Amino acid sequence: MATMQVELVSPEKVLFTGEATQVITRTLGGGEIAFLPGHAPFLGALTECHTRITLVEGGVLDVAVHGGFVQVAGNTVSILSDIAELGDDIDRNRALKAKDAAEELLRKEHDAEAVSALSRAHARLSASGGIVGTSQGAH
């Protein structure tokens, strides 16, 4: 099985470094993109998203990424994020409250910060188990 080296770094720490078979992330204005071993060189800006790193043993590392860059060079995918959180470390209740607060504000007026907060909340919820089962789906 072909593999590649993946590095996920935020300003605070290295969140992951290791072998993987696939990385799926979302670029600014470009939508989701998947990287497989042997991918052509690439450089892109990242938006708030749920990034998935498929590990060699078959598991998936779920990460909420909040901006930054992705670079593919040789057989290495480097994600240099402004902020990144491993899915298992995300406080879902806090993310749900942030989502609800941003949606409430956006019902009243368009606010760029609320749009950004909603995007961050969606990335966190998706990376920590998905939007299903949130307050809207749990009625």
HELIX and SHEET records of a PDB file:
HELIX    1   1 GLY A   87  ASP A   89  5                                   3    
HELIX    2   2 ARG A   92  LYS A  108  1                                  17    
HELIX    3   3 ALA A  112  ALA A  127  1                                  16    
SHEET    1   A 6 GLY A  31  PHE A  35  0                                        
SHEET    2   A 6 VAL A  14  THR A  27 -1                                        
SHEET    3   A 6 MET A   4  VAL A   9 -1                                        
SHEET    4   A 6 THR A  76  SER A  81  1                                        
SHEET    5   A 6 VAL A  60  ALA A  73 -1                                        
SHEET    6   A 6 PHE A  42  LEU A  55 -1                                        
SHEET    1   B 6 GLY A  31  PHE A  35  0                                        
SHEET    2   B 6 VAL A  14  THR A  27 -1                                        
SHEET    3   B 6 MET A   4  VAL A   9 -1                                        
SHEET    4   B 6 THR A  76  SER A  81  1                                        
SHEET    5   B 6 VAL A  60  ALA A  73 -1                                        
SHEET    6   B 6 ALA A  84  LEU A  86 -1                                        
END                                                                             
